[in-house]
Amino acid sequence: MTGKAYAKAAENANALLALVVGLVLLMGLMWGQACQRAYLDGQAHGIATSKAEAEAQAYDRGYAAAVYEYQEGGAPWAR
């Protein structure tokens, strides 16, 4: 092989290497975006679940307080 053939092969190898590196970086960025989206979706789900649970507990506390007032005879709304 001549020097020109080696130079052309090296040029092609460098171009292919640059393409592969670019694709790997792009895949890494896409993977990072997917992980961040999954994390944020999980955070939103956790916040919504916690809020619903807190509302249910508040309702239960209010109901228990109303039952206690009624049983003690001090509930003005029960008269």
C-alpha positions in Angstrom: 0.0 0.0 0.0 1.1 3.5 -0.7 1.2 6.4 1.7 -2.0 7.8 0.1 -3.9 4.6 0.9 -2.8 4.7 4.5 -3.8 8.4 4.8 -7.2 7.7 3.3 -7.8 4.7 5.6 -6.7 6.8 8.6 -9.1 9.6 7.5 -11.9 7.2 7.2 -11.1 5.6 10.6 -11.0 9.1 12.2 -14.4 10.0 10.7 -15.9 6.8 11.8 -14.5 7.2 15.3 -15.9 10.8 15.5 -19.3 9.5 14.4 -19.3 6.7 17.0 -18.2 9.2 19.8 -21.0 11.6 18.7 -23.6 8.8 18.8 -22.4 7.6 22.2 -22.7 11.2 23.6 -26.1 11.6 22.1 -27.3 8.3 23.6 -25.9 9.4 27.0 -27.8 12.6 26.8 -31.0 10.9 25.8 -30.5 8.3 28.7 -30.0 11.2 31.1 -33.1 12.9 30.0 -35.1 9.7 30.4 -33.8 9.1 33.9 -34.5 12.7 34.9 -38.1 12.4 33.5 -38.6 9.2 35.4 -37.3 10.7 38.6 -39.5 13.8 38.3 -42.6 11.7 37.5 -41.8 9.6 40.6 -41.5 12.8 42.6 -44.9 14.1 41.3 -46.5 10.8 42.0 -45.1 10.7 45.6 -46.3 14.3 46.2 -49.8 13.5 44.9 -50.0 10.3 47.0 -48.8 12.1 50.1 -51.3 14.9 49.6 -54.2 12.5 49.1 -53.2 10.6 52.2 -52.9 13.8 54.2 -56.4 14.8 53.1 -57.8 11.4 54.1 -56.2 11.7 57.5 -57.6 15.2 58.0 -61.0 13.9 57.1 -60.6 11.0 59.5 -59.5 13.3 62.3 -62.4 15.6 61.7 -64.9 12.7 61.7 -63.4 11.3 64.9 -63.7 14.7 66.5 -67.3 15.1 65.4 -68.1 11.6 66.8 -66.4 12.5 70.1 -68.4 15.8 70.4 -71.6 14.0 69.6 -70.9 11.2 72.2 -70.0 13.8 74.8 -73.2 15.8 74.1 -71.3 19.0 73.4 -72.0 19.1 69.6 -74.2 22.1 68.9 -74.9 20.8 65.4 -76.4 17.6 66.8 -79.3 19.4 68.7 
